[in-house]
Amino acid sequence: MTLDEFNDCCGGFTAATKVVQWGGSHVWKIGGKIFAISELGDGGNKVGDGTTKPVAIAFKCSDMSYRLLPDIEGIIPAPYLARAKWVRVEADAEFSDEDRQAYMAQAHKIISTKLTKKLQKELGLN
């Protein structure tokens, strides 16, 4: 998954917003709470021929997914975020883009359900 594909995916979720922080990482939030992060920012994602190379991503996941996903080659508990049940998926992990997209959709849902009912309504999540 390239940075553009990552951003297109996350940008398609209701009320999702992006900020670039931490040295160029693209950080996607809902209601001010992070649900997905690219671990390669603007400065290093272009290959010499102008194409965009794949990026490592991290996202929030369910308890069960957190237990199962690290069994897949290239997926580890996310540094600094593991205690909150986040995983890091390396660019070359044996994990399809469709699976990445599905898990990011799940991350968006997990985080959005933790928002207050009032904020959920304001963001059009009900």
ABEGO torsion letter per residue (X at the ends): XBAAAAAAAAAABBGBBBBBBGGGBBBBBBGGBBABBBABBAAAABBAAGBBBBBBBBBBBBAAAAAAAAABBGBBBBBGAAAAGBBBBBAABBBBAAAAAAAAAAAAAAAAAABBAAAAAAAGAX
